[in-house]
């Protein structure tokens, strides 16, 4: 079949300028092929580049493949996000040529030079009944680089009484720290949700929303410091529905959500984002202009 989208966005970020009264600014060069589109970049007060990506086709169907590749030069700071929630339509049983369905795929590759800082915070993904979606994310960090990534996925349009059916969601995250000619794994995380794992206690336990957040710190933190951060992040669950857990990595933090509310997942992860910025002594985050939040999610983080 030849009617599938094969789209790419390639981005390169670098640090420029700066002076006595202004921080250095991160700028970018790059381009994208349809249906991906790079929106207008915004400079945050601390010089971080906020760059939204838009998928203009209205959703993914089986066989679609999109990729985002970004490289950050030394010292650059970036927030990458998406303009809207990503929809993935049903595939299983929809075609005589491929009754078993076809996978929609997303490939992410991030290369972070020394001292750079990337926050990858897209809006949620909605997987329709009988949809098949697979994502791979590979991150390479040089010494002193930091990566924060989050994803929220709704499996089936539960508000319309729809489950995932025969659909499946897969995610593979690989984070590697480069140390001269050697390297070490910060995290390898492979997940698949579908079938019996939607109902089992070790899966979603009948819930419709799953979320994951991972932070890899620029430098090792003491165990007591990481545990104190994780404890504050657990406190930030206050007032939100669903099950939320977090704990330290060797050099960072991982958090999981399962529950009925994508809003609750987004709110908790946004609070964790603020906690991590505070831990690093960075400016408090500002909500991206393209996010649809109608209320402030910061309440617990600022208490």
C-alpha positions in Angstrom: 0.0 0.0 0.0 1.3 3.5 -0.8 -1.2 5.7 0.9 0.7 5.9 4.3 2.4 9.0 5.5 6.2 8.8 6.0 7.1 12.0 7.7 10.3 13.4 9.4 11.3 16.4 11.4 15.0 17.1 11.9 16.1 19.8 14.3 19.4 21.2 15.5 19.7 23.5 18.5 22.6 25.8 19.5 23.3 28.4 22.1 23.8 32.0 20.9 24.3 35.5 22.3 24.0 36.4 25.9 25.3 39.3 27.9 25.3 41.2 31.2 21.5 41.8 31.0 20.3 38.8 29.0 20.9 35.0 29.2 22.2 33.2 26.2 19.4 32.1 23.8 18.9 28.7 22.3 18.0 28.9 18.6 17.3 26.1 16.1 17.6 25.1 12.5 15.7 22.3 10.8 12.8 21.3 8.7 9.9 18.8 8.4 8.1 16.9 5.8 4.3 16.6 5.6 2.2 16.0 7.6 4.6 17.2 10.3 5.0 20.9 10.7 7.3 23.0 12.9 5.4 25.8 14.5 6.7 29.2 15.7 9.4 28.9 18.4 9.2 30.9 21.6 12.0 32.2 23.7 11.4 31.6 27.4 12.7 34.2 29.8 15.7 32.0 30.7 16.7 31.6 27.1 15.2 28.1 26.6 13.7 27.5 23.2 10.1 26.3 23.3 9.2 24.6 20.0 5.8 23.0 19.2 5.3 20.4 16.6 2.1 19.9 14.7 0.8 16.7 12.9 -1.5 18.3 10.3 -3.2 15.1 9.1 -5.6 14.8 12.0 -4.3 11.5 13.2 -2.3 8.3 12.4 -3.6 5.3 10.5 -2.0 1.8 10.2 1.2 2.0 8.2 1.9 5.7 9.0 5.4 6.3 10.2 6.7 9.6 11.6 10.1 10.4 13.1 11.5 13.3 15.1 15.3 13.7 15.4 16.9 16.4 17.4 20.5 17.2 18.3 21.4 19.7 21.0 24.8 21.5 20.9 26.7 22.1 24.2 24.8 24.2 26.7 21.5 24.5 24.7 18.2 24.3 26.5 15.0 23.1 24.7 11.4 22.3 25.4 9.8 20.3 22.7 6.0 19.7 22.7 3.1 19.1 20.4 0.2 21.4 19.5 -2.6 18.9 20.1 -3.3 15.4 21.2 -2.3 12.7 18.7 -5.0 10.3 17.5 -4.3 6.8 16.3 -7.2 5.2 14.4 -8.3 1.6 14.4 -6.5 -0.9 12.1 -7.3 -4.4 13.0 -10.1 -5.9 10.8 -10.4 -2.7 8.7 -8.7 -4.0 5.6 -9.0 -7.1 3.5 -5.4 -6.8 2.5 -4.2 -6.7 6.1 -7.0 -8.0 8.4 -4.5 -8.4 11.2 -4.0 -4.6 11.2 -1.0 -2.4 10.5 1.1 -0.6 13.0 1.4 3.2 13.1 5.0 4.0 14.2 6.8 6.9 15.8 10.6 7.0 16.1 12.3 9.6 18.3 16.0 10.2 18.4 17.6 12.8 20.7 21.3 13.5 20.9 22.4 15.8 23.7 25.9 17.3 23.8 27.6 18.2 27.1 25.6 20.5 29.4 22.5 20.5 27.2 19.0 20.1 28.5 16.0 18.7 26.7 12.4 18.5 28.0 10.2 16.3 25.7 6.6 17.0 26.8 4.1 16.1 24.1 0.4 16.2 24.6 -1.5 12.9 25.1 -2.0 10.1 22.6 -5.4 8.7 22.1 -5.5 5.1 20.7 -8.8 4.3 19.2 -10.4 0.8 19.3 -8.4 -1.8 17.4 -5.5 0.7 16.8 -1.9 -0.4 16.7 0.8 2.0 17.8 4.5 1.5 18.4 7.0 4.1 19.6 10.8 3.9 20.0 12.7 6.6 21.7 16.5 6.6 21.8 18.4 9.2 23.9 22.1 9.7 24.0 23.6 12.1 26.6 27.1 13.4 26.9 28.4 14.3 30.4 26.4 17.0 32.1 23.4 16.7 29.8 19.8 16.3 31.2 16.7 14.7 29.7 13.1 14.9 30.9 10.5 13.0 29.0 6.8 12.2 29.6 4.0 10.5 27.8 0.3 10.0 28.5 -1.8 7.6 26.5 -5.6 6.9 26.6 -6.4 3.4 25.4 -9.8 3.6 23.8 -12.2 6.5 23.8 -13.6 5.6 27.2 -15.8 8.7 27.4 -17.8 7.2 24.4 -17.9 3.8 26.1 -15.2 2.4 23.8 -12.4 0.1 24.9 -9.2 -0.8 23.1 -10.6 -4.0 21.5 -7.8 -5.8 19.7 -5.6 -2.8 19.7 -2.1 -2.6 21.2 0.3 0.0 22.4 4.1 -0.5 22.5 6.8 1.7 23.8 10.6 1.2 23.9 12.8 3.8 25.6 16.5 3.6 25.6 18.7 6.2 27.4 22.5 5.9 27.1 25.2 8.1 28.7 28.3 8.6 26.6 31.5 8.7 28.5 34.4 9.1 26.0 34.8 5.9 24.1 32.6 4.1 26.6 28.9 4.4 27.6 26.5 3.1 30.2 22.7 2.6 30.1 20.7 5.0 32.2 17.5 3.2 31.4 16.0 0.6 29.1 12.2 0.5 29.4 10.0 -1.7 27.2 6.3 -1.8 27.6 3.3 -3.3 25.8 -0.4 -2.8 26.7 -3.2 -4.8 25.1 -5.2 -8.0 25.6 -5.0 -9.4 29.1 -2.6 -6.7 30.3 -5.4 -4.2 30.2 -7.2 -6.0 33.0 -4.4 -7.6 35.0 -3.1 -6.1 38.3 0.4 -5.9 36.7 -1.0 -4.0 33.8 -3.7 -1.3 33.7 -6.1 -3.1 36.1 -9.1 -2.1 34.0 -8.1 1.6 33.8 -8.0 3.5 30.5 -5.1 5.9 31.0 -1.4 5.2 31.4 1.4 7.7 31.8 5.2 7.6 32.3 7.7 10.3 33.2 11.5 9.8 33.2 14.2 12.3 34.3 17.9 11.7 33.8 19.9 14.1 35.9 22.9 15.9 34.5 25.1 14.7 37.4 24.8 11.9 40.0 22.7 12.8 43.1 23.1 11.4 46.5 20.7 8.6 47.4 19.2 10.6 50.2 18.7 13.6 47.9 16.9 11.5 45.3 14.7 9.9 47.9 13.8 13.3 49.3 12.8 14.4 45.8 10.7 11.3 45.2 8.9 11.9 48.5 8.0 15.4 47.5 6.8 14.1 44.1 4.5 11.6 45.9 3.1 14.4 48.0 2.1 16.1 44.7 -0.4 13.4 44.0 -2.8 15.2 46.4 -6.3 15.8 45.0 -5.7 13.8 41.8 -7.5 10.5 41.0 -5.8 7.4 39.9 -2.8 5.4 41.1 0.6 7.1 41.0 4.1 5.8 41.9 7.6 7.2 41.6 11.1 6.3 42.6 14.7 7.0 42.0 16.9 5.8 39.2 20.7 5.5 39.6 20.8 9.1 38.2 17.3 10.4 38.1 13.7 9.6 38.6 10.9 7.6 37.1 7.1 8.0 37.7 4.1 6.0 36.5 0.4 6.7 36.4 -2.6 4.5 35.8 -6.2 5.6 36.2 -9.3 7.1 34.6 -8.1 10.6 33.9 -5.6 11.9 31.4 -6.0 15.3 33.0 -4.9 13.9 36.4 -1.9 12.3 34.7 -0.9 15.6 33.0 -1.4 17.6 36.1 0.8 15.3 38.2 3.5 15.2 35.6 3.4 19.0 35.3 3.9 19.2 39.1 6.9 16.8 38.9 8.3 19.0 36.1 8.2 21.9 38.5 9.8 19.9 41.3 12.6 18.8 39.0 13.3 22.4 37.8 13.3 23.4 41.5 15.7 20.6 42.4 18.1 21.8 39.7 17.9 25.5 40.7 16.3 26.4 37.3 13.5 28.9 36.6 10.0 27.6 37.3 8.4 26.2 34.2 5.7 28.1 32.3 3.0 26.2 30.6 3.5 26.0 26.8 1.2 28.4 24.9 -0.3 25.5 22.9 -1.4 23.4 25.9 -5.1 23.4 26.5 -5.1 23.7 30.4 -8.0 25.7 31.7 -6.8 25.7 35.3 -3.5 25.8 37.0 -1.9 22.4 37.7 0.8 23.9 40.0 -1.1 23.9 43.3 0.6 21.0 45.0 4.0 21.9 43.7 3.9 25.4 45.1 2.6 24.4 48.5 
